[in-house]
Amino acid sequence: MAQGSARSPASAANDGLRPAPVDWVGLDRLDQQLFSQVAEMMRTFRKSASKIWGLGFRPDRKPIMLVRHGDSATAYGYALNVRDRNSLGPDAQLVPLAAELGLPPVYRFGSELARSFGVTENEPAQFACPVGSQECLALAYDVDESHASRWEFVRFLVHESFHQYQMFEMNWRVPRGYDPSVPWVPDPSDSELATREMWYLEAAVTQFAGSGAKDLARSFIEVRSKRHERREDLIALERGHEQIEGSARYVENVYAALNGRSLRLALPTVNEADYQEFASVGRYYRTGARVMELLDRSGILWRHRLADGSDPVSLLEEALNTEDAGDFSEVALDLRAGSIRSGSPSL
């Protein structure tokens, strides 16, 4: 498991669960991949935080617990940006990583603390884990949804960090009537119209000349209005999901674009599209994010209004009817590659 080291997490477990002293060479491949991604996240936010959301969202400065939960005996984790090393337990040890990684001090802690965070295969993120006087984001990095062997992990880290920011720093307000506990009810008769709506939105995002983007965005709004006439039960649900999850997806998409990687959830081709699946709750991550890309191109100020409880589609509709809005043909960061490329390159 460990490369170039005589000790492993399993042997540490047999030593009173004391974390093994490690450096870069002593880390196994998964942990090296983890720190490669965390180092990239730190560099990107130090350089480009204002492009991703704003200077207030700085996950590179927040306490993060990264947990490799394994089984109950071999769990361990790494802590970054902790104020009090003693809060990690008496056996926590500094990991002497190279300065070139640009990481804050990293401490490795043992199984007792790692298990206390409650991260699991089904719940790989916990948002307010107490560590001393700090409430920390805890993420598992060895489960399917967030596995550090893939670049998807750092996207997951950015996405969940933004949710923590929404909950504890922004006083984020949700659209009126939104209740996330209300279940989404599938309706096969709605699936094709929902997919058509998405195609208009996707076409608007990839149209960068003349009035084409505005016309396509208006078509998207028209189809959305028709759907909502038939499915009033979806109005608050869609607005809320697009505002909350769409903004987190938008942030991770901007992050990915800054690092030359594709956007998530590639649009299916006409022949491949499973309309019913594509019209499910998961699509609101993408629709919300895509609408925010159009809002960027409109030139209006929208982030503060989104955080105050407006939903992105209503803001887009307003922008389309505002005379001093831009022509939707310019954007500070080109995200068009996400419509073409898919997949996630390996580390």
C-alpha positions in Angstrom: 0.0 0.0 0.0 2.7 2.5 1.0 5.4 3.2 -1.5 8.9 3.6 -0.2 7.8 3.2 3.4 8.1 0.4 5.9 4.9 1.5 7.6 1.3 1.6 6.3 -2.0 2.7 7.8 -2.7 -0.9 8.7 0.5 -1.2 10.7 -0.3 2.1 12.4 -3.6 0.6 13.5 -1.6 -2.2 15.2 0.4 0.4 17.1 -2.4 1.7 19.2 -4.0 3.5 16.2 -1.1 6.0 16.2 -0.9 7.7 12.8 2.2 6.6 11.0 4.9 9.3 10.4 5.0 10.0 6.7 6.4 12.3 4.1 5.6 12.5 0.4 7.6 9.3 -0.3 5.9 7.5 2.5 2.4 8.3 1.2 0.7 5.7 -1.0 -0.6 6.7 -4.4 -4.1 7.6 -3.3 -2.8 10.1 -0.7 -0.4 11.6 -3.2 -3.2 12.1 -5.6 -5.2 13.7 -2.8 -2.6 16.3 -2.0 -1.9 17.0 -5.7 -5.6 18.0 -6.0 -5.7 20.0 -2.7 -2.5 21.8 -3.8 -4.1 22.7 -7.1 -7.2 24.0 -5.3 -5.1 26.1 -3.0 -3.1 27.6 -5.9 -6.2 28.3 -7.9 -8.1 30.2 -5.2 -5.0 32.2 -4.2 -4.7 33.4 -7.8 -8.3 33.5 -9.0 -10.8 33.6 -6.2 -12.4 36.7 -7.6 -13.1 34.9 -10.9 -14.7 31.8 -9.3 -17.2 33.6 -7.1 -15.7 36.5 -5.1 -13.1 37.2 -2.5 -15.4 36.0 0.2 -15.4 32.4 -0.9 -11.9 31.1 0.1 -12.0 27.4 0.8 -8.2 27.4 0.7 -8.3 29.2 4.1 -10.9 27.1 5.8 -10.3 24.1 8.1 -10.8 20.9 6.1 -10.7 17.3 7.4 -9.9 14.7 4.7 -10.9 11.2 5.8 -9.8 7.8 4.4 -12.4 5.8 6.3 -11.5 2.3 5.2 -12.7 0.0 8.0 -13.1 0.9 11.6 -9.5 -0.1 12.5 -7.6 1.6 9.6 -9.5 4.9 9.3 -7.3 8.0 9.4 -7.3 11.5 8.0 -5.5 14.7 7.3 -6.3 18.2 8.7 -5.6 21.5 7.0 -6.0 25.0 8.4 -6.5 24.0 12.0 -5.8 26.6 14.6 -5.1 24.2 17.4 -3.1 21.1 16.6 -3.9 19.6 20.1 -7.6 19.5 19.1 -6.7 16.7 16.7 -5.7 14.4 19.6 -2.3 13.5 21.2 -1.2 11.3 18.4 -1.7 13.8 15.5 1.5 14.3 13.6 2.8 16.9 11.2 3.2 15.6 7.7 6.5 17.1 6.2 5.4 17.8 2.7 7.4 19.8 0.2 7.0 23.6 0.3 6.5 23.6 -3.4 3.0 22.2 -2.9 2.0 25.4 -1.3 -0.1 23.7 1.4 -0.6 25.0 5.0 0.6 22.7 7.8 -0.9 19.2 7.3 -1.6 17.0 10.2 -2.4 13.3 10.1 -4.8 12.0 12.8 -6.0 8.5 13.8 -9.1 6.4 13.5 -11.0 7.7 16.5 -11.3 11.2 15.2 -11.7 10.1 11.6 -14.7 7.9 12.6 -16.2 10.7 14.7 -16.9 12.8 11.6 -19.5 10.3 10.3 -18.5 10.4 6.7 -19.7 7.3 4.8 -20.1 6.0 1.3 -23.6 7.5 1.2 -22.7 10.7 3.1 -19.2 11.6 2.0 -19.5 15.2 3.2 -20.3 16.6 6.6 -20.4 20.4 7.1 -20.0 21.4 10.7 -17.7 18.9 12.4 -16.3 20.3 15.7 -12.6 20.3 16.0 -11.6 22.4 19.0 -13.2 25.8 18.6 -13.6 25.3 14.8 -16.4 23.8 12.8 -14.9 22.0 9.9 -15.8 20.5 6.5 -15.1 16.8 6.5 -14.9 14.9 3.3 -14.2 11.2 2.5 -11.7 10.8 -0.3 -11.9 7.0 -0.8 -15.5 6.5 -1.7 -17.1 6.3 -5.2 -18.6 9.8 -5.3 -15.4 11.5 -4.1 -12.4 9.3 -4.9 -9.1 11.1 -5.0 -7.8 8.8 -7.8 -9.9 11.0 -10.1 -9.9 14.7 -10.7 -13.6 14.7 -9.8 -12.5 14.8 -6.1 -11.3 18.4 -6.3 -14.6 19.4 -8.0 -16.4 17.7 -5.2 -14.3 19.6 -2.6 -15.0 22.9 -4.3 -18.7 22.1 -4.6 -19.2 21.1 -1.0 -17.1 24.0 0.2 -19.5 26.3 -1.5 -22.4 24.7 0.2 -20.7 25.3 3.5 -20.1 28.9 2.5 -23.8 29.3 1.7 -24.9 27.8 5.0 -22.5 29.5 7.5 -21.0 32.6 5.9 -23.4 34.1 3.3 -26.8 34.1 5.1 -28.0 32.5 1.8 -31.8 32.8 1.3 -33.7 30.3 -0.8 -36.5 31.2 -3.2 -39.9 31.6 -1.7 -41.8 28.4 -1.2 -38.8 26.1 -1.7 -38.8 23.0 0.5 -36.0 20.6 -0.2 -37.8 17.8 1.6 -40.6 17.8 -1.0 -39.9 14.8 -3.2 -39.5 15.2 -7.0 -42.3 13.3 -8.7 -41.4 12.0 -12.2 -43.8 12.6 -15.0 -43.1 10.9 -18.4 -45.3 13.4 -20.2 -43.0 16.2 -19.0 -39.7 14.6 -20.0 -39.6 15.5 -23.6 -40.6 19.1 -23.0 -38.0 19.3 -20.2 -35.3 18.0 -22.5 -36.3 20.5 -25.3 -36.0 23.3 -22.8 -32.5 22.1 -21.9 -31.5 22.0 -25.6 -32.5 25.7 -26.0 -30.5 26.6 -22.9 -27.5 24.7 -24.0 -27.7 26.3 -27.5 -27.9 29.8 -25.9 -24.8 29.1 -23.8 -22.8 28.0 -26.8 -23.9 30.9 -29.1 -21.4 33.7 -28.9 -22.3 36.1 -31.7 -24.9 38.6 -32.4 -28.4 38.3 -31.0 -28.5 34.5 -31.2 -27.9 33.8 -27.6 -30.7 36.2 -26.5 -33.2 34.6 -28.9 -32.3 31.1 -27.7 -32.5 32.1 -24.1 -36.0 33.6 -24.7 -37.0 30.2 -26.3 -35.7 28.5 -23.2 -37.8 30.8 -21.0 -40.9 30.2 -23.1 -40.6 26.4 -22.8 -40.0 26.7 -19.1 -43.2 28.8 -18.7 -45.2 26.2 -20.6 -43.9 23.4 -18.4 -44.7 25.4 -15.3 -48.2 25.9 -16.5 -48.6 22.1 -16.6 -46.4 21.3 -13.5 -47.0 24.0 -10.9 -45.8 21.5 -8.3 -42.3 21.8 -9.8 -42.0 25.6 -9.8 -40.6 26.1 -6.2 -38.6 22.9 -6.4 -36.9 23.8 -9.6 -36.1 27.3 -8.5 -34.7 26.2 -5.3 -32.5 23.4 -6.7 -31.2 25.6 -9.5 -30.4 28.4 -7.0 -28.6 26.2 -4.5 -27.1 23.3 -6.4 -26.8 25.3 -9.7 -24.6 27.9 -8.0 -22.4 25.2 -6.5 -22.1 23.6 -9.9 -21.4 26.9 -11.5 -18.5 27.5 -9.1 -17.0 24.1 -9.7 -17.4 24.6 -13.5 -15.5 27.9 -13.4 -12.9 26.2 -11.3 -12.6 23.4 -13.8 -12.3 25.8 -16.7 -9.5 27.7 -15.0 -7.6 24.5 -14.9 -8.4 23.3 -18.4 -10.9 20.6 -17.6 -14.4 19.8 -18.9 -17.7 20.7 -17.3 -19.6 17.9 -15.6 -22.7 16.2 -16.9 -22.2 16.1 -20.7 -25.3 16.7 -22.6 -26.5 13.5 -24.3 -26.9 13.3 -28.0 -30.4 13.0 -29.5 -30.0 9.3 -30.1 -28.6 8.7 -26.6 -30.9 10.8 -24.5 -33.0 9.1 -21.9 -35.6 11.8 -21.6 -37.0 10.6 -18.3 -33.7 10.3 -16.6 -32.4 13.6 -18.0 -35.5 15.4 -16.7 -34.8 14.2 -13.2 -33.7 16.3 -10.2 -30.0 15.9 -11.2 -30.4 18.1 -14.3 -31.1 21.2 -12.1 -27.4 21.3 -11.2 -26.6 21.9 -14.8 -29.5 24.1 -15.8 -28.9 26.4 -12.8 -25.2 26.6 -13.6 -25.8 27.2 -17.3 -28.2 30.1 -16.6 -25.6 31.7 -14.4 -23.1 31.6 -17.3 -25.7 33.5 -19.4 -26.1 36.0 -16.5 -22.4 36.5 -16.5 -22.6 37.4 -20.2 -25.5 39.8 -19.7 -23.4 42.2 -17.8 -25.9 42.6 -14.9 -24.9 42.2 -11.3 -26.6 39.0 -10.1 -24.6 37.2 -7.4 -25.9 39.3 -4.5 -29.5 39.0 -5.7 -29.2 35.2 -6.1 -27.9 35.0 -2.5 -30.8 37.1 -1.3 -33.3 34.6 -2.6 -33.8 35.2 -6.3 -33.8 32.2 -8.6 -31.4 32.2 -11.6 -34.1 31.9 -14.3 -36.1 34.8 -13.0 -32.9 36.9 -13.1 -32.3 35.8 -16.6 -35.8 36.7 -17.7 -35.3 40.1 -16.1 -31.9 40.6 -17.9 -33.5 39.7 -21.3 -36.0 42.6 -20.7 -33.4 45.1 -19.5 -32.3 47.6 -22.1 -28.9 48.2 -20.7 -28.1 44.5 -20.4 -25.2 43.3 -22.6 -25.7 41.4 -25.9 -24.7 38.1 -24.3 -21.8 37.8 -26.7 -18.9 38.5 -24.3 -17.8 36.6 -21.2 -14.9 36.9 -18.9 -14.2 33.1 -18.9 -14.9 30.8 -21.8 -16.8 27.7 -20.6 -17.8 26.5 -24.1 -15.5 23.6 -24.0 -17.7 21.9 -21.5 -20.3 21.4 -24.2 -17.9 19.4 -26.3 -15.7 17.5 -24.0 -16.7 15.1 -21.3 -15.0 12.7 -19.0 -12.3 13.2 -16.4 -8.6 12.7 -17.1 -6.7 10.5 -14.6 -4.0 11.8 -12.4 
